[in-house]
């Protein structure tokens, strides 16, 4: 089975390394200095006090060859469609595609730009590129969550994670599982970016707004047939227990002048015309203006 992992950041780099370590035929697709270092020296994973390295086949997307049986997209949400289209000629109707990008509509994006079997997916992990060739994973948290109507495809992907020794879940209701993760990320990515504060600071200083925004997102989830009302209190509790300096990737991207996942984390909620979301609308407009200014000045 030929596996492709597109995007070798904290998520993709860690998964690709674990697959390679387990002897799975995996090719990683990346770019820049990170890619160059991995080509020469392999990829190194730093987990708490443990560090290990493994050789990894890596290429740029334009160098893809042959047909891949499974493709894991671990890119930012704004790069997902382009990455899918770049690999279109290297997948077929038997290939299995899934995305670990932020958002709840990634499966739909993949279905719109491929003829392959598509699973919906999410991942829980704390990791990032520490320096080119090195992935830093924090703590023991890891769980790949995936599912869909194609039971055979789910089984095939599960076999890969089983072989790699990586924790995974295949919930019967994958849409609910996606929204359970999304409600926290969408709310606190939006609020930390808007107020330019950590998750804990948003919770302590703007708790009422945090709860209101969570309720708006839950209302949108109901519009899509998913009930995540129970996640509102859970999300607030999680925010209250995080380290005081812990923030979100979108907030950090704003701080560093990088392109941000605004459309998948804020715009998706604000642009759901059938549901009234005044708070997210306000936040989205402000952040969209800020993001445009950053792009103009970059």
N, C-alpha and C positions, 0 to 999 in steps of 0.2 A: 504494500500500500504506500503510495507516494503522498506525502503530506507537505503542504505549504503553509508557512506562518508569515503573514504579511504585516510588517511593522514589528520592529525588534526593540521597542521601549520596555518599560517596566513589566508590562503584561506579556507581550509577545516574546521578548527576549527570555523571560523566565520559562515560559511554556516550551519554547523551541529548544532551550538548553536541556530541560528535563526530558523531552522526547529524544533528543540526540543521545543523552546519557543512557537511556533505556534501549538504545539500538534501533529506534524507529527511523525509517527513511524520511527525514525531514529536511526541507530547504527553507531557510529564512530569507526574507526580502527586506532590505533596509537601504540606507543611503548615508552618504557623508563619512566623516571620520570614524563614527561608530562602526559602520560596515567595514571600513578599511582595516581597523584593528582586529575585528573578529576574523576577517579573512586570513590575517597573518598569525594571530595568536590564539584563536578560539574565543569563546565567550566565557566570562567568569561570573559566577553567582556568589554574592556575599549574603549569607543568612545568619543574622545575629553573630555568633562567634564562629560559625562555620564558613569556609570558603572553598569552592570547587570550580574547576574549569573543564571544558569539553570542546573538542573540535566541532565546528558547525558549518555545514555548507551554506553559504550566503551569497546573494546576488542582488542586483538592482532589478526592479520589475521588468524593465525592457529586455532583460537577459533570460527571462523564463523560457523553459524548454519542455516540450511534451505535455501530457495531460496529468493533472493532479487529482487524486481520488478524494482528498479532503483538504479544504482551504479554511484556515482560521484567520479572520481579519481582525487585527489588533491595532488598527490605526485610529487616529482621532476621527470623530464622527463626520467632520466636514471633508475628510479624504476617502470615505468609504465607497461612495459611488464611483469615483474615478479609479480607485484601486480595483474594484470589481470589474469595471470595463476593461482595465489593462490586462486582466487575466482571463477575459472571456474566451479567447482562443485556446486557452490552456486548461479549460474545464469542459465537461460535456454533461449530458442529461443524467449520467450516473454519478457525477461528482457530488460531494456533500459540502455545502458552504454554511458557515456560521460566523457571526460577528460578536466580538467582545467589546465593541465600542460603546460609549455612553449613549443611552437613549432607549426608547421602547419600540421604535419603528424600524430598527436596522434590518430585521428579517424581511420586511416589505421592500426596503431599498434593494436588498440582494435579489429578491424575486423579480423586481422590475428591470434588472440589468443582467440577468442570467437565465439560462435554461436548465439549471441544475436543481438538485434537491436542496432545500434550505431549511435549517433549523433555527429557532429563536434561541438566544443565549445571553448570558451575563456572567460576570466573574467578580469574585470578592478577593482582593489582594492589595497589600500595601507595598508598592515597589516603584522604583524609578531608575533611570540611568545615572549612576554615580559619576562615572567618567566613561569615555569611549571604550567599549568592550566589557564594561563592568555593570552588572545589574545589582542594585541593593534591594533586598527584600526584607521588610520589617515584620518581626513577629511571626506567629505560626499561622496567621490567617491565609487560607487559600481554599476556594471552592469554585469550580466551574459549574455553571448551571445551564442546562440546555434541554430542549425537548421539541416536540412537534408531532404531527400526525403520522409521519413516516417512522414507524417503530424500528424498522431495520436500520435506518440511518442513525437513529439514536443509539442503537446497540453498537454500531460500528465505531462511532465516536467514543462511546463509553469504553470500548476495548482499548483505545489509544491511551486514555487517561488512566485506566487500570494498569496497563503495562508500564506507564511512566511513574506510577505510584503517586499520582496527583488526585486529591479529593474532588469528587464531582457529585452532582445531584441531577436527577432526571425527573422533576416534578410532573405530576399528571396535568396540572394547570400551569403551563409555562408562562402564559400571559400574566397571571397573577404574580408569579415569581419575579418577572421583569419589573412590574409596577412596584413591588415591595422594595426593590433596590432603588428604583428611579425616584420615588417620592422623596426620599431623603436627599439624594444627590441634586435633583432639580431645585428643591427648595433652598438648600444651603449653598449650593454653587451660586445661585442667583443673589441671595442675601449677602454672602461674604464678599462678592464682587461689588454689589451695590454700595455697601457700607464700608468696604475696604477694611474689614475686620475678620478675626478668626471665627471659627464656628462657635466656640465657647462664648466669645464676646457678643456675637449675634444673639445667642440664647439668653445671656444674662441682661443685655441692654435692650433687646428688641423681641422679647419672647412672644408678645401678643401678635406681632407681625409674622413671626415665624409660624405660629399656630395658624394664623389666617391664611398664609400662603400654602401650608400643608393641606388645609381644607380645600383650597381652590384646586390643587393638584388632584386630591382625592375625588373631587367632583368631576374633573376631566376623565379620570380613570373609570368612574361609573358610566360616563358617556360611551366609553369603549367596552362596557360590559364587565368591568372588574371592580370589586369592592375592596378597598384598602384602608377603610376608615380606622381599623384597629392599629394601623401603622403610624397614625398621627402621634399618639402618646409615646409609642416606641421611639420614633424619630426624635422627639423632644428629649426623651431620657438619654438617648445616645449622645445628643449634642451636649447635654449637661455633664457627661462623664469624660469627654475628650480632653486631652492636654490643652492648656490655654492657648498655645501657639498653633494648634492644628488647624489647617484651612483646607480649601478645595483646590483642585487643579485649575479650574477656570479662574479663580481669584489669583492664583500664582501666575497664570498666563497673562492676565491683565497687568499685573505688577511688572512682569518682564517684557511687556510690549509684544507678546506673541499673538498669533491668531487664536481665537477662542471658540469653544463649542457652544456658542450662544444659542444657535438655532435649535439644537437638539435638547438643550437643558432649560431654556427659558422660552424661546420662540414657539416651540411645539405646544406649550400650554397656552401662551398668550394668543396664538393664532387659531385656537379651537373655537370657531365662531359660535358653535351651539351652546357653549358654556360661558357664563359671565365670570371673568377673572380680572377684576379691576386692579388688584395689587400687583399681580404678575404683569399686567399690561403696562403699568407705570414703571416697574423695574426694567422690563424688557426695552421699553423706549429709551430709557436713560442709558442702559448698557449698550444698546445698539449704536447710539450716538457716540459713546465713548470708544467703542470698538472701531467705528469708522474713523475717528480722529487718530487713533493709534496707527491704523493702516496708512493714513495719509502722511504721517510723520515718520514712518519706518523706511 
